[in-house]
Amino acid sequence: MTRKTWTSKEQEAWLKARCKDFAKAETDNTTKEFYQDTLRSWYEAWPIAEPTPSETQEAGGLESAVKAKAKWQDTVSAHCQCHHVDNSRTFT
């Protein structure tokens, strides 16, 4: 039985292509910069999608759903020891 992945095949390949750079960042003690660059590139390639109707309903409205997605992004960024600059996501 295989574990369900959270990435698409394209995203997985994108991440795996950065493994050598991560190893170098660990050696050079520059993992913070590595994570900042990686997250910035990730969100450029795969921006956080507008909340789905079910996410909007579950959150109790569009504004709350957008805030929940931004909070998720902040959690990922914090986990990676960096600060993502664009917190002001708006959806129309």
N, C-alpha and C positions, 0 to 999 in steps of 0.2 A: 504494500500500500504506500503510495507516495503522498507527501505532504502538499497541501494546496499552497501555491506560491502567491505572493502579493504583487508580483511584477508580470508584465507581458514578456514574451520571449525577446522582443526588441529591447525592453528595459533591462532585462537580465544580461543580455549581451553588452549593452552600454556600460553597466556596472562592472562586469567582469573585465572589460577592456581597461578599467582603471585600477585593477589590482596591483600591477607593478608600480604605478604612481603612488598608491597607498603605502606599499612596502618601503619605497624610497622616502616618503614623508615620515614614516615611523623612524627610519634610520636617521634622517636629518632633523628630527624633532620639529616637524612642520605640519603635524596633522591638523591643527586648527585651520591653517590656510588651505590645506587640501580639502577639508570638509566644506569650507566656505565656497571655494571654487566649484566643488562638485555639486553642492546644493543649488548654487546659482545656475549652473548649466542644466541641472535636472529640471528645475522649474521653468527654464526657457524652453526646454524640449517638451516637457509635459506639464503645462500649467494646471493648477487646481481647477477642476471643472466646476461649472455652475451647479449649485445644489439641484438634485433631482426632485421631482414633485414629492416623492415619498420622504426624502430627507427634509424637505421644507415642511411637510405636514408633521413629521415626527418632532422637529425642532419647534413647532408652534408658529412658524412664519419664516419668510425669506430672510429677514434680517438676522434672526437667531441661527438659521442654517448657515448663513455666510460666516457669522462669528464662530460657529463650531468648526467650520473648515479652516478658518484662519488660526484657531486655537490648535488644531491638529498640526498645521504647518509649523507653528511656533514650537510645539512639543518636539517635533522631529528636529528642528533647528537647534533647540536647546540640548537635545540628546547628542547632537553632533558637535557640541561645544562652539557654536557660532551663532551669529545673530542675523537673521534674514531681514533685510531692510524694508521690504514692501509689505506692510501689514494692513494696508488700506484697500483691500480687495473690495470692489463693488461689482455687482452683477446687474444687468438690466434685462 
